[in-house]
Amino acid sequence: MDTSFAITFFGALFAIMNPVTNLPVFLSVTDGAPVTVQRQIAVKTALYSLVLGAGFAVAGSQLLTLFGISVDDFRVAGGLVVLLIALNMLNGKESSSHHGTGAEKDSYPAPEPWPFIR
């Protein structure tokens, strides 16, 4: 693998995943959980992300081609989603893409006490 490609790839991956910003989210979600449970959740999350990322890296282009979607179409759609979320944030409204609709919130299961790792 070319060194410049690797630096560009991992730099983009770091920017997309943004672990510095996601750390407070992780800590708030696992608030009250023992450290061992937090580690288990972190390892599972990293493993699932690795598997999904590898799967999309291998078969992503073929999957988009199967549905007749070009990469540019995907970029435009992603940009529109980010734009709508940003506009909702500017207006101070709660976005259903972040918090769910009212019906979805009503169907949320009651939180289980820790540890819920199976």
C-alpha positions as CSV (number, residue, x, y, z in Angstrom):
1,M,0.0,0.0,0.0
2,D,1.3,3.4,-0.9
3,T,2.2,5.5,2.1
4,S,0.4,8.6,0.9
5,F,-2.8,6.6,0.2
6,A,-2.6,5.1,3.7
7,I,-2.2,8.5,5.4
8,T,-5.1,9.9,3.4
9,F,-7.3,6.8,4.1
10,F,-6.7,6.7,7.8
11,G,-7.0,10.5,8.0
12,A,-10.4,10.4,6.4
13,L,-11.4,7.5,8.5
14,F,-10.4,9.4,11.7
15,A,-12.3,12.4,10.5
16,I,-15.4,10.4,9.8
17,M,-15.4,8.4,13.0
18,N,-14.3,11.4,15.1
19,P,-13.4,9.5,18.3
20,V,-12.7,12.7,20.2
21,T,-16.2,14.0,19.8
22,N,-17.8,10.6,20.2
23,L,-16.2,9.8,23.5
24,P,-18.6,12.0,25.6
25,V,-21.5,10.4,23.8
26,F,-20.2,6.9,24.7
27,L,-19.6,7.9,28.3
28,S,-23.1,9.3,28.6
29,V,-24.7,6.2,27.1
30,T,-22.7,3.9,29.4
31,D,-23.1,6.1,32.4
32,G,-23.4,4.0,35.6
33,A,-22.0,0.9,33.9
34,P,-19.0,-0.8,35.5
35,V,-15.6,-0.2,33.7
36,T,-15.5,-3.9,32.6
37,V,-18.9,-3.5,30.9
38,Q,-17.8,-0.2,29.2
39,R,-14.8,-2.1,27.9
40,Q,-16.9,-4.9,26.5
41,I,-19.2,-2.4,24.8
42,A,-16.3,-0.5,23.3
43,V,-14.6,-3.7,22.0
44,K,-17.9,-4.9,20.5
45,T,-18.6,-1.6,18.9
46,A,-15.1,-1.4,17.4
47,L,-15.4,-5.0,16.1
48,Y,-18.8,-4.4,14.6
49,S,-17.5,-1.2,13.0
50,L,-14.5,-3.0,11.6
51,V,-16.6,-5.8,10.1
52,L,-19.1,-3.4,8.6
53,G,-16.4,-1.1,7.3
54,A,-14.6,-4.0,5.7
55,G,-17.8,-5.3,4.2
56,F,-18.6,-2.0,2.6
57,A,-15.1,-1.5,1.4
58,V,-15.2,-4.9,-0.4
59,A,-18.8,-4.9,-1.7
60,G,-19.9,-1.2,-1.5
61,S,-19.4,-0.3,-5.1
62,Q,-21.1,-3.5,-6.3
63,L,-24.1,-2.8,-4.0
64,L,-24.5,0.7,-5.3
65,T,-24.2,-0.5,-8.9
66,L,-26.8,-3.2,-8.2
67,F,-29.3,-0.5,-7.2
68,G,-28.2,1.9,-10.0
69,I,-26.8,4.5,-7.7
70,S,-23.6,6.4,-8.6
71,V,-21.2,7.5,-6.0
72,D,-22.0,11.1,-6.9
73,D,-25.7,10.5,-6.3
74,F,-24.8,9.0,-2.9
75,R,-22.7,12.1,-2.1
76,V,-25.5,14.5,-3.0
77,A,-28.0,12.5,-0.9
78,G,-25.6,12.5,2.1
79,G,-25.0,16.2,1.7
80,L,-28.8,16.9,1.7
81,V,-29.2,14.8,4.9
82,V,-26.4,16.7,6.6
83,L,-27.9,20.0,5.4
84,L,-31.4,19.2,6.8
85,I,-29.9,18.1,10.2
86,A,-27.9,21.3,10.3
87,L,-30.9,23.5,9.5
88,N,-32.9,21.7,12.3
89,M,-30.0,22.4,14.7
90,L,-29.9,26.1,13.7
91,N,-33.7,26.4,14.3
92,G,-33.4,24.7,17.7
93,K,-35.8,22.0,16.7
94,E,-35.5,18.4,17.8
95,S,-34.7,16.3,14.7
96,S,-36.5,13.0,14.3
97,S,-33.4,11.6,12.6
98,H,-31.6,12.1,15.9
99,H,-34.3,11.5,18.5
100,G,-36.9,9.5,16.7
101,T,-40.5,10.3,15.9
102,G,-43.2,10.3,18.7
103,A,-44.4,6.8,17.7
104,E,-40.8,5.5,17.8
105,K,-40.2,7.1,21.2
106,D,-43.3,5.4,22.6
107,S,-42.1,2.0,21.4
108,Y,-38.7,2.3,23.0
109,P,-38.1,-0.5,25.5
110,A,-37.6,0.5,29.1
111,P,-33.9,0.7,29.9
112,E,-32.4,-2.4,31.4
113,P,-30.2,-2.2,34.5
114,W,-26.5,-2.8,34.0
115,P,-25.0,-5.2,32.9
116,F,-27.0,-6.0,29.9
117,I,-24.1,-7.4,27.9
118,R,-24.9,-10.9,26.7
